[in-house]
Amino acid sequence: MSRYLMGAGEIARRLGLSRQRVQQLSERDDWPDPYDELAMGRVWLIADIEAWITRQRSEIAAPDADFIRDPPAGPPASRTDGSAPPAAVPPRPANVRKPPT
């Protein structure tokens, strides 16, 4: 699981809602902007979602241990392509565009 990103399924599990309801919530003006849009759908930074939860849903604001993890000790693990993982969260794209249809 990503240490930085969440899709609708992970957000649904965190909030105890359906993915469909998360998609509805994501249309709200106060919902965080997506970090990116992939073939599987939009993804958000965990920090942005947790901040939204803190502001909107204080009764469930305690972070879920599954989503807040300390980085592993030791050198970074290598990826299957041999490249090293990013040292930090990459910057959010200035303008997230939807893929052409």
ZICOR-V998621 format. One record per backbone hydrogen bond with DSSP energy under -1.0 kcal/mol. NH is the residue of the N-H (numbers start at 1). CO is the residue of the C=O. E is the energy in kcal/mol with one decimal. If there is no record, write none. Layout:
BEGIN
nh=NH co=CO e=E
nh=NH co=CO e=E
END
This chain:
BEGIN
nh=6 co=44 e=-2.5
nh=11 co=7 e=-2.3
nh=12 co=8 e=-2.6
nh=13 co=9 e=-2.0
nh=14 co=10 e=-2.4
nh=15 co=11 e=-2.5
nh=16 co=12 e=-1.5
nh=17 co=12 e=-2.3
nh=22 co=18 e=-1.9
nh=23 co=19 e=-2.3
nh=24 co=20 e=-1.9
nh=25 co=21 e=-2.7
nh=26 co=22 e=-2.3
nh=27 co=24 e=-1.5
nh=28 co=25 e=-2.0
nh=31 co=28 e=-1.1
nh=35 co=43 e=-2.4
nh=36 co=43 e=-1.5
nh=38 co=41 e=-3.0
nh=41 co=38 e=-1.2
nh=43 co=36 e=-2.5
nh=44 co=6 e=-2.8
nh=46 co=4 e=-3.1
nh=49 co=45 e=-2.0
nh=50 co=46 e=-3.0
nh=51 co=47 e=-2.0
nh=52 co=48 e=-2.0
nh=53 co=49 e=-2.6
nh=54 co=50 e=-2.4
nh=55 co=51 e=-2.1
nh=56 co=52 e=-2.9
nh=57 co=53 e=-2.9
nh=60 co=57 e=-2.4
nh=61 co=58 e=-1.3
nh=67 co=64 e=-1.8
nh=68 co=64 e=-1.3
nh=79 co=83 e=-2.2
nh=82 co=79 e=-1.8
END
